Amino acid sequence: MSTVLAVSCGNKKEILSDNYLNLKEMVLPCSIKCSALSEDTARVLTNELVNDLLRNFKQYEGNKMKIQTPIPEDWGVEYKLTPMSPDFDIWIITNIGEPAYKFLATVTTSSEKPSVIQAVPIAYSMGIEKNSFIESEQWTAVVQNDYKVIVTKIYEKLYSLTDTVNIGNESVSMKKEDIYTIENDGKISYEAPPKFDIDYRAIIQFADTAAIGNVLDEQWLWNSIDIQEFTEPVDILFGMATTRFDKLSIYNYRGDEVDIIDISSYLTKHNMGYLAVKKGEKPLFIPYSSSKECLQKAFKYFGIEDLLQKDIEEEELFN
């Protein structure tokens, strides 16, 4: 028996033309925290087991694959995790050839012919180049000691930067996380994310403090105080973020969590700024500036710019 700390298979792509931003080379990693039994050679699955596996292909709970490609026919067992019960095994299954998929599957051991109890895709790597854009999707997973499986799913669509005819081209970047737990009976349960049905408006002041030279000064603090002074009376929420940009909680003034949003895509171009957010709508990015400039742009986005102007005039009158 050996302890497996990491499993990684490379999936290379061709060098792209200068018309596109470079994408990182796609990999297919799966980190395993619990001990595992390493197979001496890849155990090829029987047709019956492959059929069992593929039945689970579209039935799993969680975020689905956005890039649809043909499903490989040949699969093998790459690793066998330490079993939780003598009634089933836990396998990491990978397609044979150039690896693009990994599944985690629980498999019966009580019968002569093992069958898949349940399976979920835990790693996926795919990139497609077309005339005007690149599409890529990469899933990575961590299998923790308590048999909790955390799958991070990143989808990106990058349009040509030199295409000046189609003004307004945008890059799409989405990051999701699905959590599963292997239960004692071999079932794989899905941890559904919380759902929020509360309408809200909010301004988020953010800064990537890990960026070199990005130091928060006294003006950063005063900006936040000024913004809150104008937002609280009109029920606009305010928050500051310097970490955990992919899972940013928004709280109301009673301290209740009203939403969890991912703003990490903005950090690829901006290490500081503001976001005006309305429930269910695309946020407005505002470059880092004075609190007055931020409020003017945000209140216009919210459709209440007249209300802000009235408040500013009243404040100037009393000062």
Secondary structure, 3 states (H helix, E strand, C coil): CECCCEEEEECCCCCCCCCCCCCCCCEEEEEECCCEEEEEEEEECCHHHHHHHHHCCCCCCCCCCCCCCCCCCCEEEEEEEEEEECCEEEEEEEECCCCCEEEEEEEECCCCCCCEEEEEEEEEEEEEECCCEEEEEEEEEEECCCCEEEEEEEEEEEECCCCCCCCCCCCEEEEEEEEEEECCCCCEEEECCCCCCCCCEEEEEEECCCCCCCCCCHHHHHHHHHHHHHHHHHCCEEEEECCCHHHEEEECCCCCEEEEECCHHHHHCCCEEEEEEECCCCCEEEECCCHHHHHHHHHHHHCCHHHHHHHHHHHHHHC
